[in-house]
Amino acid sequence: MRNALLLVTFALIFGVFSALIGQTARVGAMGAPTDNTTVPNVPTSDQSQDEIKPPVEYVLLGPTSQSENTPPNFIAGFIAASEQEEFTVTANENWYLDVDINTPGWIYIYEYFPAGQDFQGQWIAYKWQLLQSGLWRLGPFTPRNNEPEGQHIYRIWFYSDGQWAAGDPDTPQNNLVYWTYSKGKLAEPAVEPLPPPSPIAPVEEAEFPSKVYEFITQPVVLVLGTTLLVAIVGLSLLMIYVRRRRSQYTASSPGEAEPEALSAALPSVAARAKIVLPNGIDIQLAGNRRVIGRGNLARALSLDDLGLISRRHFEVKLDDEQFYVEDLGSANGTHLNGKDISGQGPVRLDDDDVIEPAGAVHLKFHLL
């Protein structure tokens, strides 16, 4: 009878504990990003209550840079605080996520945490309906106090016109955005001497174990102990669940510096030249090459003009002490001093030349 009662008690504890763990695990884990084939449920118009909007501000920056026709397609981009480390976030830097859709529809964005975390990830947006095509910016994201260090991955799905956006067969993981977070080097705390250990009280070796066994196997003690253990485990798991759910929706404070301003304030290599925007902002050209696109010109153009600029529009590079400019196959082309250079490869770039991406803005090139 005593053994049967012990077996039933431990089975009850294990069942309750497993059920609570199962409820918690269903919050966000979806498996490793490279081998997971799960596709979210097809959204319907009467399931709006299941929508999870991004936990940060989101704004429509401008029209799509893609052709607005079927099949549905999207282009995702990660905007870090430093352009020198475009997929790295350090310490308290902020970051943004750009998603360009070519037709209205539903979008899903899931974040996978670095390996070794208790939770594998969280939904950034789930069954979030976008009623207009164009370039959407989500952010700014701010690192939490417990932001895990290492490589994070955003996985994106897009559904429109009764079908999912098709993947690129040449790049089968084109719906994955990889980025890395690091807290930076912290000051090492001073080491204090440890107090001497307390003396250990002697234990009765003969009768003590048997007395303890007799006490804990009494029916009243078993019932009370089981109830207390279940309550403690349930309360602990509930607190962990609530704390993680709250952390998913932590919004960053407004008025933070834009990524371009932070990048300009943190140059790592002496600039050899610069590109001057119409509003006076400089894009410093350090190193041997620099790609200029929509993210670099967002603060100098209207929404209509910004939609004409591709995400990677043109490149300026230094070769044997001479600068060159090259259009990167942009949708609307690039002009140099009024002449179209699209498809011509690298073209010589001299001081005071004017670069016109998509004919939407005049950019002055200056040697330093």
Contacts in CASP RR format, 6 or more apart in sequence:
PFRMAT RR
TARGET T0000
AUTHOR 0000-0000-0000
METHOD contacts of the structure
MODEL  1
MRNALLLVTFALIFGVFSALIGQTARVGAMGAPTDNTTVPNVPTSDQSQD
EIKPPVEYVLLGPTSQSENTPPNFIAGFIAASEQEEFTVTANENWYLDVD
INTPGWIYIYEYFPAGQDFQGQWIAYKWQLLQSGLWRLGPFTPRNNEPEG
QHIYRIWFYSDGQWAAGDPDTPQNNLVYWTYSKGKLAEPAVEPLPPPSPI
APVEEAEFPSKVYEFITQPVVLVLGTTLLVAIVGLSLLMIYVRRRRSQYT
ASSPGEAEPEALSAALPSVAARAKIVLPNGIDIQLAGNRRVIGRGNLARA
LSLDDLGLISRRHFEVKLDDEQFYVEDLGSANGTHLNGKDISGQGPVRLD
DDDVIEPAGAVHLKFHLL
2 217 0 8 1.000
5 219 0 8 1.000
5 222 0 8 1.000
6 217 0 8 1.000
6 222 0 8 1.000
9 222 0 8 1.000
9 226 0 8 1.000
12 226 0 8 1.000
12 230 0 8 1.000
13 226 0 8 1.000
13 229 0 8 1.000
13 230 0 8 1.000
13 233 0 8 1.000
16 230 0 8 1.000
16 233 0 8 1.000
16 234 0 8 1.000
17 233 0 8 1.000
20 233 0 8 1.000
20 234 0 8 1.000
20 237 0 8 1.000
20 238 0 8 1.000
21 237 0 8 1.000
23 241 0 8 1.000
24 237 0 8 1.000
24 240 0 8 1.000
24 241 0 8 1.000
27 119 0 8 1.000
27 122 0 8 1.000
27 241 0 8 1.000
27 244 0 8 1.000
27 245 0 8 1.000
28 110 0 8 1.000
28 119 0 8 1.000
28 120 0 8 1.000
28 121 0 8 1.000
28 122 0 8 1.000
28 123 0 8 1.000
29 119 0 8 1.000
29 120 0 8 1.000
29 121 0 8 1.000
30 36 0 8 1.000
30 38 0 8 1.000
30 110 0 8 1.000
30 112 0 8 1.000
30 120 0 8 1.000
30 121 0 8 1.000
31 38 0 8 1.000
31 112 0 8 1.000
31 120 0 8 1.000
32 112 0 8 1.000
32 120 0 8 1.000
33 112 0 8 1.000
33 153 0 8 1.000
33 155 0 8 1.000
33 173 0 8 1.000
33 176 0 8 1.000
34 173 0 8 1.000
36 155 0 8 1.000
39 157 0 8 1.000
39 164 0 8 1.000
40 108 0 8 1.000
40 126 0 8 1.000
40 127 0 8 1.000
40 157 0 8 1.000
41 47 0 8 1.000
41 127 0 8 1.000
42 159 0 8 1.000
42 162 0 8 1.000
43 106 0 8 1.000
43 127 0 8 1.000
43 129 0 8 1.000
43 159 0 8 1.000
47 127 0 8 1.000
48 129 0 8 1.000
50 126 0 8 1.000
50 127 0 8 1.000
51 126 0 8 1.000
51 127 0 8 1.000
51 128 0 8 1.000
51 129 0 8 1.000
52 123 0 8 1.000
52 125 0 8 1.000
52 126 0 8 1.000
52 127 0 8 1.000
52 128 0 8 1.000
53 125 0 8 1.000
53 128 0 8 1.000
54 109 0 8 1.000
54 124 0 8 1.000
54 125 0 8 1.000
54 128 0 8 1.000
54 138 0 8 1.000
54 139 0 8 1.000
55 124 0 8 1.000
55 248 0 8 1.000
55 249 0 8 1.000
55 250 0 8 1.000
55 251 0 8 1.000
56 138 0 8 1.000
56 139 0 8 1.000
56 140 0 8 1.000
56 141 0 8 1.000
56 251 0 8 1.000
56 252 0 8 1.000
57 138 0 8 1.000
57 139 0 8 1.000
57 140 0 8 1.000
57 251 0 8 1.000
57 254 0 8 1.000
58 136 0 8 1.000
58 137 0 8 1.000
58 138 0 8 1.000
58 139 0 8 1.000
59 136 0 8 1.000
59 137 0 8 1.000
60 132 0 8 1.000
60 134 0 8 1.000
60 135 0 8 1.000
60 136 0 8 1.000
60 303 0 8 1.000
61 98 0 8 1.000
61 134 0 8 1.000
61 135 0 8 1.000
61 136 0 8 1.000
61 137 0 8 1.000
61 298 0 8 1.000
61 303 0 8 1.000
61 306 0 8 1.000
61 307 0 8 1.000
62 134 0 8 1.000
62 135 0 8 1.000
62 303 0 8 1.000
62 304 0 8 1.000
62 306 0 8 1.000
62 307 0 8 1.000
63 133 0 8 1.000
63 134 0 8 1.000
63 135 0 8 1.000
63 303 0 8 1.000
63 304 0 8 1.000
63 307 0 8 1.000
64 100 0 8 1.000
64 101 0 8 1.000
64 102 0 8 1.000
64 133 0 8 1.000
64 134 0 8 1.000
64 135 0 8 1.000
64 307 0 8 1.000
65 75 0 8 1.000
65 100 0 8 1.000
65 135 0 8 1.000
65 294 0 8 1.000
65 307 0 8 1.000
65 308 0 8 1.000
65 309 0 8 1.000
65 310 0 8 1.000
65 311 0 8 1.000
65 331 0 8 1.000
66 73 0 8 1.000
66 75 0 8 1.000
66 100 0 8 1.000
66 102 0 8 1.000
66 331 0 8 1.000
67 102 0 8 1.000
68 102 0 8 1.000
68 103 0 8 1.000
68 133 0 8 1.000
69 102 0 8 1.000
69 103 0 8 1.000
70 103 0 8 1.000
70 161 0 8 1.000
71 161 0 8 1.000
71 163 0 8 1.000
71 165 0 8 1.000
71 166 0 8 1.000
72 101 0 8 1.000
72 102 0 8 1.000
72 103 0 8 1.000
72 105 0 8 1.000
72 158 0 8 1.000
72 159 0 8 1.000
72 160 0 8 1.000
72 161 0 8 1.000
72 163 0 8 1.000
72 164 0 8 1.000
72 165 0 8 1.000
73 101 0 8 1.000
73 102 0 8 1.000
73 158 0 8 1.000
73 165 0 8 1.000
73 166 0 8 1.000
74 99 0 8 1.000
74 100 0 8 1.000
74 101 0 8 1.000
74 102 0 8 1.000
74 107 0 8 1.000
74 156 0 8 1.000
74 158 0 8 1.000
74 165 0 8 1.000
75 99 0 8 1.000
75 100 0 8 1.000
75 311 0 8 1.000
76 97 0 8 1.000
76 98 0 8 1.000
76 99 0 8 1.000
76 100 0 8 1.000
76 154 0 8 1.000
76 156 0 8 1.000
76 175 0 8 1.000
76 177 0 8 1.000
77 97 0 8 1.000
77 98 0 8 1.000
77 99 0 8 1.000
77 177 0 8 1.000
77 311 0 8 1.000
78 86 0 8 1.000
78 87 0 8 1.000
78 95 0 8 1.000
78 96 0 8 1.000
78 97 0 8 1.000
78 98 0 8 1.000
78 154 0 8 1.000
78 177 0 8 1.000
78 179 0 8 1.000
79 95 0 8 1.000
79 96 0 8 1.000
79 97 0 8 1.000
79 98 0 8 1.000
79 137 0 8 1.000
79 259 0 8 1.000
79 295 0 8 1.000
80 86 0 8 1.000
80 87 0 8 1.000
80 88 0 8 1.000
80 89 0 8 1.000
80 93 0 8 1.000
80 95 0 8 1.000
80 179 0 8 1.000
80 259 0 8 1.000
81 89 0 8 1.000
81 90 0 8 1.000
81 93 0 8 1.000
81 94 0 8 1.000
81 95 0 8 1.000
81 259 0 8 1.000
81 262 0 8 1.000
81 263 0 8 1.000
82 88 0 8 1.000
82 90 0 8 1.000
82 93 0 8 1.000
82 259 0 8 1.000
82 262 0 8 1.000
82 263 0 8 1.000
82 266 0 8 1.000
83 259 0 8 1.000
83 260 0 8 1.000
83 263 0 8 1.000
83 296 0 8 1.000
84 263 0 8 1.000
84 266 0 8 1.000
84 267 0 8 1.000
84 268 0 8 1.000
84 269 0 8 1.000
84 286 0 8 1.000
87 178 0 8 1.000
87 179 0 8 1.000
87 180 0 8 1.000
88 179 0 8 1.000
88 180 0 8 1.000
88 181 0 8 1.000
88 182 0 8 1.000
89 95 0 8 1.000
89 143 0 8 1.000
89 179 0 8 1.000
89 180 0 8 1.000
89 181 0 8 1.000
89 182 0 8 1.000
90 181 0 8 1.000
90 182 0 8 1.000
90 183 0 8 1.000
90 184 0 8 1.000
91 143 0 8 1.000
91 182 0 8 1.000
91 183 0 8 1.000
91 184 0 8 1.000
92 142 0 8 1.000
92 143 0 8 1.000
93 143 0 8 1.000
93 262 0 8 1.000
94 139 0 8 1.000
94 140 0 8 1.000
94 141 0 8 1.000
94 142 0 8 1.000
94 252 0 8 1.000
94 256 0 8 1.000
94 257 0 8 1.000
94 259 0 8 1.000
94 262 0 8 1.000
95 139 0 8 1.000
95 140 0 8 1.000
95 141 0 8 1.000
95 179 0 8 1.000
95 259 0 8 1.000
96 137 0 8 1.000
96 138 0 8 1.000
96 139 0 8 1.000
96 140 0 8 1.000
96 141 0 8 1.000
96 259 0 8 1.000
97 109 0 8 1.000
97 124 0 8 1.000
97 137 0 8 1.000
97 138 0 8 1.000
97 139 0 8 1.000
97 141 0 8 1.000
97 154 0 8 1.000
97 177 0 8 1.000
98 135 0 8 1.000
98 136 0 8 1.000
98 137 0 8 1.000
98 138 0 8 1.000
98 294 0 8 1.000
98 295 0 8 1.000
98 311 0 8 1.000
99 107 0 8 1.000
99 109 0 8 1.000
99 135 0 8 1.000
99 136 0 8 1.000
99 138 0 8 1.000
99 156 0 8 1.000
100 134 0 8 1.000
100 135 0 8 1.000
100 136 0 8 1.000
100 311 0 8 1.000
101 107 0 8 1.000
101 130 0 8 1.000
101 133 0 8 1.000
101 134 0 8 1.000
101 136 0 8 1.000
101 158 0 8 1.000
101 160 0 8 1.000
102 133 0 8 1.000
102 134 0 8 1.000
103 133 0 8 1.000
103 160 0 8 1.000
103 161 0 8 1.000
104 129 0 8 1.000
104 130 0 8 1.000
104 131 0 8 1.000
104 132 0 8 1.000
104 133 0 8 1.000
104 160 0 8 1.000
105 129 0 8 1.000
105 130 0 8 1.000
105 131 0 8 1.000
105 158 0 8 1.000
105 159 0 8 1.000
105 160 0 8 1.000
106 127 0 8 1.000
106 128 0 8 1.000
106 129 0 8 1.000
106 130 0 8 1.000
106 158 0 8 1.000
106 159 0 8 1.000
106 160 0 8 1.000
107 125 0 8 1.000
107 128 0 8 1.000
107 130 0 8 1.000
107 156 0 8 1.000
107 157 0 8 1.000
107 158 0 8 1.000
107 159 0 8 1.000
108 123 0 8 1.000
108 125 0 8 1.000
108 126 0 8 1.000
108 127 0 8 1.000
108 128 0 8 1.000
108 156 0 8 1.000
108 157 0 8 1.000
108 158 0 8 1.000
108 159 0 8 1.000
109 123 0 8 1.000
109 124 0 8 1.000
109 125 0 8 1.000
109 126 0 8 1.000
109 128 0 8 1.000
109 138 0 8 1.000
109 154 0 8 1.000
109 155 0 8 1.000
109 156 0 8 1.000
110 121 0 8 1.000
110 122 0 8 1.000
110 123 0 8 1.000
110 124 0 8 1.000
110 126 0 8 1.000
110 154 0 8 1.000
110 155 0 8 1.000
111 121 0 8 1.000
111 122 0 8 1.000
111 123 0 8 1.000
111 124 0 8 1.000
111 152 0 8 1.000
111 153 0 8 1.000
111 154 0 8 1.000
112 120 0 8 1.000
112 121 0 8 1.000
112 152 0 8 1.000
112 153 0 8 1.000
112 154 0 8 1.000
112 155 0 8 1.000
113 119 0 8 1.000
113 120 0 8 1.000
113 121 0 8 1.000
113 122 0 8 1.000
113 148 0 8 1.000
113 152 0 8 1.000
114 148 0 8 1.000
114 149 0 8 1.000
114 150 0 8 1.000
114 151 0 8 1.000
114 152 0 8 1.000
117 148 0 8 1.000
119 244 0 8 1.000
122 244 0 8 1.000
122 248 0 8 1.000
123 248 0 8 1.000
124 138 0 8 1.000
124 154 0 8 1.000
125 138 0 8 1.000
130 136 0 8 1.000
134 307 0 8 1.000
135 294 0 8 1.000
135 306 0 8 1.000
135 307 0 8 1.000
139 252 0 8 1.000
140 252 0 8 1.000
140 256 0 8 1.000
141 252 0 8 1.000
142 250 0 8 1.000
142 252 0 8 1.000
142 253 0 8 1.000
142 256 0 8 1.000
143 181 0 8 1.000
143 183 0 8 1.000
144 247 0 8 1.000
144 250 0 8 1.000
146 247 0 8 1.000
147 181 0 8 1.000
147 183 0 8 1.000
148 181 0 8 1.000
149 181 0 8 1.000
149 182 0 8 1.000
149 183 0 8 1.000
150 180 0 8 1.000
150 181 0 8 1.000
150 182 0 8 1.000
151 178 0 8 1.000
151 179 0 8 1.000
151 180 0 8 1.000
152 178 0 8 1.000
152 179 0 8 1.000
152 180 0 8 1.000
152 181 0 8 1.000
153 176 0 8 1.000
153 177 0 8 1.000
153 178 0 8 1.000
153 179 0 8 1.000
154 176 0 8 1.000
154 177 0 8 1.000
154 179 0 8 1.000
155 175 0 8 1.000
155 176 0 8 1.000
155 177 0 8 1.000
156 175 0 8 1.000
156 176 0 8 1.000
156 177 0 8 1.000
157 164 0 8 1.000
157 165 0 8 1.000
157 175 0 8 1.000
158 164 0 8 1.000
158 165 0 8 1.000
159 165 0 8 1.000
165 175 0 8 1.000
167 174 0 8 1.000
167 175 0 8 1.000
168 174 0 8 1.000
215 221 0 8 1.000
216 222 0 8 1.000
258 299 0 8 1.000
260 281 0 8 1.000
260 295 0 8 1.000
260 296 0 8 1.000
260 298 0 8 1.000
260 299 0 8 1.000
264 281 0 8 1.000
264 282 0 8 1.000
264 284 0 8 1.000
267 284 0 8 1.000
267 286 0 8 1.000
268 286 0 8 1.000
269 286 0 8 1.000
269 287 0 8 1.000
270 286 0 8 1.000
271 284 0 8 1.000
271 285 0 8 1.000
271 286 0 8 1.000
271 368 0 8 1.000
272 285 0 8 1.000
272 286 0 8 1.000
272 287 0 8 1.000
272 318 0 8 1.000
272 323 0 8 1.000
272 367 0 8 1.000
272 368 0 8 1.000
273 285 0 8 1.000
273 316 0 8 1.000
273 323 0 8 1.000
273 365 0 8 1.000
273 366 0 8 1.000
273 367 0 8 1.000
273 368 0 8 1.000
274 282 0 8 1.000
274 283 0 8 1.000
274 284 0 8 1.000
274 285 0 8 1.000
274 365 0 8 1.000
274 366 0 8 1.000
274 368 0 8 1.000
275 282 0 8 1.000
275 283 0 8 1.000
275 285 0 8 1.000
275 292 0 8 1.000
275 316 0 8 1.000
275 355 0 8 1.000
275 363 0 8 1.000
275 364 0 8 1.000
275 365 0 8 1.000
275 366 0 8 1.000
276 282 0 8 1.000
276 283 0 8 1.000
276 363 0 8 1.000
276 364 0 8 1.000
276 366 0 8 1.000
277 283 0 8 1.000
277 297 0 8 1.000
277 299 0 8 1.000
277 300 0 8 1.000
277 361 0 8 1.000
277 363 0 8 1.000
278 300 0 8 1.000
278 361 0 8 1.000
278 362 0 8 1.000
279 299 0 8 1.000
279 300 0 8 1.000
281 299 0 8 1.000
281 300 0 8 1.000
283 290 0 8 1.000
283 292 0 8 1.000
283 296 0 8 1.000
285 316 0 8 1.000
285 318 0 8 1.000
285 323 0 8 1.000
287 318 0 8 1.000
288 317 0 8 1.000
288 318 0 8 1.000
288 319 0 8 1.000
289 315 0 8 1.000
289 316 0 8 1.000
289 317 0 8 1.000
289 318 0 8 1.000
290 315 0 8 1.000
290 316 0 8 1.000
290 317 0 8 1.000
291 312 0 8 1.000
291 314 0 8 1.000
291 315 0 8 1.000
291 328 0 8 1.000
292 313 0 8 1.000
292 314 0 8 1.000
292 315 0 8 1.000
292 316 0 8 1.000
292 357 0 8 1.000
293 309 0 8 1.000
293 310 0 8 1.000
293 311 0 8 1.000
293 312 0 8 1.000
293 313 0 8 1.000
293 314 0 8 1.000
293 357 0 8 1.000
294 306 0 8 1.000
294 307 0 8 1.000
294 309 0 8 1.000
294 310 0 8 1.000
294 311 0 8 1.000
294 313 0 8 1.000
295 309 0 8 1.000
295 311 0 8 1.000
297 306 0 8 1.000
297 309 0 8 1.000
297 357 0 8 1.000
297 361 0 8 1.000
298 306 0 8 1.000
300 361 0 8 1.000
301 309 0 8 1.000
301 360 0 8 1.000
301 361 0 8 1.000
305 358 0 8 1.000
305 360 0 8 1.000
305 361 0 8 1.000
306 360 0 8 1.000
308 331 0 8 1.000
308 332 0 8 1.000
308 357 0 8 1.000
308 358 0 8 1.000
308 359 0 8 1.000
308 360 0 8 1.000
309 330 0 8 1.000
309 332 0 8 1.000
309 357 0 8 1.000
309 358 0 8 1.000
309 360 0 8 1.000
310 328 0 8 1.000
310 329 0 8 1.000
310 330 0 8 1.000
310 331 0 8 1.000
310 332 0 8 1.000
310 358 0 8 1.000
312 328 0 8 1.000
312 330 0 8 1.000
313 327 0 8 1.000
313 328 0 8 1.000
313 330 0 8 1.000
313 333 0 8 1.000
313 334 0 8 1.000
313 357 0 8 1.000
313 358 0 8 1.000
314 325 0 8 1.000
314 326 0 8 1.000
314 327 0 8 1.000
314 328 0 8 1.000
314 330 0 8 1.000
314 334 0 8 1.000
314 355 0 8 1.000
314 357 0 8 1.000
315 325 0 8 1.000
315 326 0 8 1.000
315 328 0 8 1.000
316 323 0 8 1.000
316 324 0 8 1.000
316 325 0 8 1.000
316 349 0 8 1.000
316 365 0 8 1.000
317 323 0 8 1.000
317 324 0 8 1.000
317 326 0 8 1.000
317 346 0 8 1.000
318 324 0 8 1.000
319 346 0 8 1.000
322 348 0 8 1.000
322 349 0 8 1.000
323 348 0 8 1.000
323 349 0 8 1.000
323 350 0 8 1.000
323 365 0 8 1.000
323 367 0 8 1.000
324 346 0 8 1.000
324 347 0 8 1.000
324 348 0 8 1.000
324 349 0 8 1.000
325 334 0 8 1.000
325 336 0 8 1.000
325 341 0 8 1.000
325 346 0 8 1.000
325 347 0 8 1.000
325 349 0 8 1.000
325 353 0 8 1.000
325 355 0 8 1.000
325 365 0 8 1.000
326 341 0 8 1.000
326 344 0 8 1.000
326 345 0 8 1.000
326 346 0 8 1.000
326 347 0 8 1.000
327 333 0 8 1.000
327 334 0 8 1.000
327 341 0 8 1.000
327 342 0 8 1.000
327 343 0 8 1.000
327 344 0 8 1.000
327 345 0 8 1.000
329 342 0 8 1.000
329 343 0 8 1.000
330 342 0 8 1.000
330 357 0 8 1.000
330 358 0 8 1.000
331 358 0 8 1.000
332 357 0 8 1.000
332 358 0 8 1.000
332 359 0 8 1.000
332 360 0 8 1.000
333 340 0 8 1.000
333 342 0 8 1.000
333 357 0 8 1.000
333 358 0 8 1.000
333 359 0 8 1.000
334 340 0 8 1.000
334 341 0 8 1.000
334 342 0 8 1.000
334 355 0 8 1.000
334 356 0 8 1.000
334 357 0 8 1.000
334 358 0 8 1.000
335 341 0 8 1.000
335 355 0 8 1.000
335 356 0 8 1.000
335 359 0 8 1.000
336 347 0 8 1.000
336 349 0 8 1.000
336 353 0 8 1.000
336 354 0 8 1.000
336 355 0 8 1.000
336 356 0 8 1.000
337 353 0 8 1.000
337 354 0 8 1.000
338 354 0 8 1.000
338 356 0 8 1.000
341 347 0 8 1.000
349 355 0 8 1.000
349 365 0 8 1.000
350 365 0 8 1.000
351 365 0 8 1.000
351 366 0 8 1.000
351 367 0 8 1.000
352 364 0 8 1.000
352 365 0 8 1.000
352 366 0 8 1.000
353 364 0 8 1.000
353 365 0 8 1.000
354 362 0 8 1.000
354 363 0 8 1.000
354 364 0 8 1.000
354 365 0 8 1.000
355 362 0 8 1.000
355 363 0 8 1.000
355 365 0 8 1.000
356 362 0 8 1.000
356 363 0 8 1.000
357 363 0 8 1.000
END
